[in-house]
Amino acid sequence: MTSELLNGGSMNPDSVAVRGGREDLQALGVHALPLDLSTTYPLPDIEHGGDSYESMALGGHPLSEGGAVYARLWNPTVARFESGLAQLEKAEAAVAFASGMAAMTAAILASKDTMKSTVDPATRPHVVAVRPLYGGTDHLLASGLLGVDATFCAEHEVAAALREETVLIVLETPGNPTLDLVDISSVVTQAGGVPVLVDNTFATPVLQNPISLGAAMSLHSATKYIGGHGDAVGGVIACSEETAEALRRVRAITGAILHPLGAYLLHRGLTTLPIRVRAQQESALRIAEWLQSHPSVEKVHYPGSDGDPRGLLQHQMRGTGAMVSISLSGGFEAAKRLTSGVSMFTHAVSLGGVDSLIQHPAALTHRPVAPEARPLPNLVRLSIGLENVEDLINDLAQALAPVASSRDEMAVDPVIADPIRMDVAEAAVR
Ligand SMILES: *Cc1c(COP(=O)(O)O)cnc(C)c1O
């Protein structure tokens, strides 16, 4: 990635990460990112304030003579973060939300408006979703809560799953938690013009730029790598300016904008994103290699662990990332022992921070997923942080030491596996 240029400009992505979205600071006479916590803004007069309000309600920017009006519509600290992220993603624009799920919700709601005029308006809009997906996304789509129907399928089944009323295709690559890769270009081709949303949380803009591969939207749970320090929840979607307008309209109405303090922390996180991802990835590869030969480990999952037969690590990604999942030969019992036996890894959900985490997807992040698509009970997911890699390996070695012989079928039979009831969803207003 060293010779790559951004947006036709001359900056390397490492420089964009540090500099992007800070273009107005010099004129403001400040060096650090200003944090504007205003909930409301003084209006010059009724007409100009009203015009600016109208511009933003339609998804546009505030008018310079009319001001930002109200913090649910616009905030300069949030806008700077969006600009920095958009530049890193090689996109025209980005729109930031209170969480990754708020971002996903807005993307689905905005897509409903794009249903072809030839479709009977009584028809529910339709989304095609390539599994595996983050459990929350799977749950949101399966529930029907937003008034859309969803078809879950594999990558090669996308074209066959399309309907006249399909308004969006959702995919995640690398997928959570199996780290399976999906060929973005193949799905874009199959989509035949239907917008494709790629959840780029695991790859980060450092390793993958879905917009450059034809995706309409690249979504991040910024809570993870973008922030990188486990202290800010947020979501962001990189896209065209036209799509950004549709997303901002939804964001203004539903009140899902990112808090400025979150934007400040996430924007600061961008500066170290490339070096964090590269350092964490280097350790993850070492750990994956070490795990591969461990007798308690049945299979190690990371991007390319299947030999990358389609060359996606060459054409689509610029690295394998810092997430590793393992299938344990000792089943659920071994997973329980590992997650409670480690001390250099925190047993906690989430990922992408400077500290290493370990969690059990079937019981936690993927608990709401339908049983047939839920991860197996012997699968454990590791997020590799910036600790010394030898320390991490030693810790895994001591926690994996007792090899279990029995492979009991555990156990995760959660009540919430049956998503929000469909009859409730049916009543949702389109
Ligand atoms: C965590 C996560 C989300 C949801 O993001 P939140 O910020 O927790 O709302 C979506 N997609 C992926 C891949 C995630 O890991």
The ligand as a Gaussian input file, in Angstrom:
#p B3LYP/6-31G(d) Opt

LIG

0 1
 C      -19.756000      -4.784000      16.593000
 C      -20.127000      -4.957000      15.179000
 C      -21.269000      -4.323000      14.648000
 C      -22.202000      -3.505000      15.502000
 O      -21.595000      -2.310000      15.918000
 P      -21.964000      -1.553000      17.292000
 O      -21.037000      -0.389000      17.278000
 O      -21.738000      -2.523000      18.411000
 O      -23.407000      -1.155000      17.189000
 C      -21.537000      -4.496000      13.303000
 N      -20.754000      -5.259000      12.515000
 C      -19.653000      -5.880000      12.992000
 C      -18.814000      -6.702000      12.082000
 C      -19.310000      -5.764000      14.335000
 O      -18.237000      -6.397000      14.807000

